[in-house]
Amino acid sequence: MAEIEWKGAVWRAAYGSLSIKELLTILKGFGPMETLSFEKPGLCRGEISVSLSGEGKKEITLYHLEVMAPKRTGTGRAALRWLRSVFKGDLFVEDPGFITVRGANRESLLFWVSMFREGLIDALDAEAIELYPHMSDQELLRVESELRGPSAGERSSTYLQ
């Protein structure tokens, strides 16, 4: 299986095998849509696909992201910034989760909502929620509220009744 070091990370085909020339063509956004795995030492590893939109703009779909640092240290945010800087295109997240691709938990979904608010991802498609470009603040607040669940005050008054 061919692998290449490009822009500070090691890239390879996630499934099957690709030549170095094919890997470079895909990474530059001009090849067929393939899922690639990557590892940026000390920062993150994951799986993405790169394609060109009808307008010729790069679109990155992130299927899996695993950061290599303790939670809440900003490493996930740094990894997303790195991916955006490498590809200079829209970043879509599909069904994110920890280690496994499917089954994101509430905490990880709240992370993705924060990254959407900060403009580090452009869309999210998960089993539980969907975030999309030009989403209204009201819609985003509703999604975030559903993820957070009832507030502590509401829980205790419900419990007392």
C-alpha positions in Angstrom: 0.0 0.0 0.0 1.5 3.3 -1.1 1.7 6.2 1.3 3.0 9.7 1.0 4.0 12.5 3.3 2.3 15.7 2.2 1.8 18.9 4.1 3.1 17.5 7.3 0.9 14.3 7.4 1.1 10.7 6.1 -1.6 9.9 3.6 -2.8 6.5 2.2 -5.9 4.9 0.7 -8.3 4.0 3.5 -9.7 1.1 1.5 -7.9 -0.7 -1.4 -4.6 0.7 -2.7 -3.6 3.7 -4.7 -0.3 4.7 -6.4 1.6 7.8 -5.1 0.6 9.6 -8.3 -3.1 8.8 -7.6 -2.8 9.9 -4.0 -1.3 13.2 -5.0 -4.0 13.8 -7.7 -6.8 13.1 -5.1 -5.1 15.3 -2.4 -5.0 18.2 -4.9 -8.7 17.7 -5.6 -8.4 16.6 -9.2 -8.9 12.8 -8.9 -11.8 10.5 -8.3 -13.5 10.7 -5.0 -11.7 8.2 -2.7 -11.6 7.9 1.1 -8.1 8.6 2.3 -6.7 8.1 5.8 -4.2 10.5 7.3 -2.1 10.9 10.4 -0.5 14.2 11.4 2.0 13.2 14.1 1.2 14.7 17.5 -2.1 16.2 16.3 -4.6 13.9 14.8 -5.5 11.0 12.5 -8.7 10.4 10.5 -10.4 9.7 7.2 -11.5 12.2 4.6 -12.5 12.5 0.9 -11.7 15.5 -1.3 -13.7 16.5 -4.3 -14.4 19.5 -6.5 -17.8 21.2 -6.4 -19.5 22.2 -9.7 -18.0 25.7 -9.2 -14.5 24.2 -9.0 -14.2 24.7 -5.2 -12.6 22.0 -3.0 -15.0 20.2 -0.7 -13.6 18.0 2.1 -15.7 15.4 3.8 -14.4 14.3 7.2 -15.6 10.9 8.2 -13.4 10.3 11.2 -11.3 12.5 13.4 -9.3 11.3 16.4 -7.1 13.8 18.2 -3.9 12.8 19.9 -4.2 14.8 23.1 -6.4 14.9 26.1 -9.9 16.4 25.6 -10.5 20.1 26.0 -7.0 21.1 25.2 -7.9 22.7 21.8 -6.4 19.9 19.7 -9.6 19.1 17.9 -10.0 22.8 16.9 -6.3 22.9 15.8 -6.8 19.7 13.7 -9.8 21.3 11.9 -7.9 24.5 11.3 -5.0 22.5 9.9 -7.3 20.6 7.5 -8.9 23.8 6.3 -5.5 25.4 5.7 -4.3 22.3 3.8 -7.2 22.1 1.4 -8.6 25.7 1.5 -12.1 24.5 0.9 -15.4 23.8 2.6 -15.3 21.2 5.3 -18.2 18.8 5.8 -18.5 16.3 8.6 -20.4 13.1 8.1 -21.6 11.1 11.0 -18.7 11.9 13.4 -17.9 10.0 16.6 -15.0 8.9 18.7 -12.9 6.1 17.2 -15.8 4.6 15.4 -17.5 6.5 12.6 -21.1 5.9 13.6 -22.8 6.7 16.9 -21.5 10.1 17.9 -22.4 10.9 21.5 -23.9 14.0 23.0 -20.6 15.5 24.0 -19.0 15.0 20.6 -22.1 16.5 18.9 -21.8 19.6 21.1 -18.2 19.9 20.0 -19.3 19.8 16.4 -22.0 22.5 17.0 -19.3 24.7 18.5 -17.0 24.1 15.5 -19.9 25.0 13.2 -20.6 28.2 15.2 -16.9 29.1 14.9 -16.9 28.5 11.1 -14.4 25.6 11.3 -16.9 23.2 9.6 -19.5 24.1 7.0 -22.0 21.3 7.6 -22.6 18.2 9.7 -24.7 15.1 8.9 -25.1 12.7 11.9 -27.7 10.3 13.0 -29.1 12.7 15.7 -28.7 16.1 14.0 -27.9 18.0 10.8 -26.2 21.3 10.5 -26.1 23.0 7.1 -24.8 26.2 5.5 -27.1 29.3 6.0 -28.8 27.7 9.0 -30.6 30.3 11.1 -29.5 31.1 14.6 -32.9 30.0 15.8 -32.5 26.6 14.2 -29.0 26.2 15.6 -30.2 27.2 19.1 -33.0 24.6 18.9 -30.5 21.9 17.9 -28.1 22.9 20.7 -30.9 23.0 23.2 -32.1 19.5 22.2 -28.5 18.2 22.7 -28.1 19.7 26.1 -31.5 18.4 27.3 -33.5 20.1 30.0 -31.6 22.5 32.2 -30.7 21.4 35.8 -33.6 23.6 37.2 -36.1 22.0 34.9 -34.9 18.5 35.8 -35.2 19.1 39.6 -38.7 20.6 39.3 -39.8 17.7 37.1 -38.3 15.3 39.6 -40.2 16.9 42.5 -43.6 16.7 40.8 
